[in-house]
Amino acid sequence: MNIARALALVLGAAALVCGPFALALPSTHASNAKIAGRCFWMHGRLAYGNGTPDARIWRVGTKRMFGVFSASGEEEEEGVAPPAVERLIQSAPSDTDVFGDYDVCPLTRARPGWMQMVFIKRATHLVAVRR
């Protein structure tokens, strides 16, 4: 009886410790993504430029900048945005930004003064604007 109780306590403690880290990933993305929190919507401007990562979203109305990676957490030359965004960027001149509503999932925790890394799950209301 004491062994069963001890085993139940150990398994319960393990579930409490590991539970917050076992966040489910949407079925549309790679299963090896490391999501650091809940996905959220934001209105922002997606732009490409120099630096790492080269794709970034500025959240309109704030000073906050988000670095865009792929769902696996890796920076890729292509494919970090949904196909609709990629088509819009490829058909526009290189000095074009894409405003829209982005559903993003964080790959890192938010820290004041640091760029938070995210991946784009989906995007709507897209408008291409030249700088």
N, C-alpha and C positions, 0 to 999 in steps of 0.2 A: 504494500500500500504506500509506503514512504517513497519507494522508487518511482511509482507511477505519478505521485504528486510532484516529486522533484523534476521528472521529465516534463510534466505539464508546465511547470514554472519556467523551465529553460526554453521550451518551445514558445511559450507566450512572450517571454522577454525577447527572443529572437524575432518574433513577428512584430513587436513594437519597434525594435531598432531598424529592421529592414523595411517595414511597411511604407514609410514616407518616400523611400527611394524606388519603389516599385510602381512607377507611374506608367499607365498604359499609353502606348504610342498609336496614333491613328493608323488604320490599315493601309492608308495610301502612301506611307513612307517606310523607309528601311527600318527593320526591327532593331538595328544596332545604334540608333540615335540615342543620345543621352539627354533627355529632357530634364531641365533643372527647375521647372515650375509649370504652372498652368498656361496654356496658350491664350492669347488675347488679341483683340482687334485694335488697330490704330489707323488713323489717317496720317499718311506720311508721303515723303518724296524719296523714291528710290533713285540713286545715282551711282554711276561707276566712276572710279578715279584711281589715282595712285595710292599705294599703301596696302596694308593687309588688315582686313580683307578689302578687296577692291570694290565690292558691292556694299552699299550702306543705305540705311533708311533714316532720314531725319523725321522725327515725330513733329508734325505741324503744331505750332503754338508753344513749343518747348525748346530747350537747348540740348535735348537728349538725342544721341546718335546711336544707332544699332548696327552692328556688323552682321552681314548676311553670309551664312555658310550653307552647305547642303544639309539634308536631313541626317546624314551620317556624322556631321560635325567636322567635315573636311572642306577646305576651300577648294573649289573647282573653277576652272576657267569658264565653263559653261554649265548651265543647268542648276543654278542656285535659286532660280525663281520659277514659278509656274509657267507652263508653256505659253499662255496668253501674254504674260509680261515679257518673256524672252522674244516672242514674235514681234511685239511692239518695239522693243529696243533694237532688234536687228534690222527692222525696216526703217528706222529713224536715223538721222545723223548722229555722230558720236557725242555731240554736246547736248544730248536730250536727256531730260529727267522724266520719270514716270510718277505722277501723283496718283494716289488711289487709297483704297481701304485694304489693309493687309492683315491677314490672320497669321500671326507669328507665334512660334513656340520657342521659349528661351533655352539656349544650350548652356548658359552660365547664369549665375545669380546676379541680380541687380546690385551694383555698388556705386555709391556716389563718386563722381569724377572718373569713372571707368566706362568704356564702351561695352555694352552688353551684347553678347553674341546670340543670334537667333537664326531660325530657318523659316522660310515662308511656306505656310501650309496652303494658302489660297489668297487670291486677290480679286477685288471687284472695283467697279467705278474707275477704271484706268483712263488717265489722260496724259498724253505725251506733250511735254513743253520744252522748247529749246531754251537754253540758258542765255 
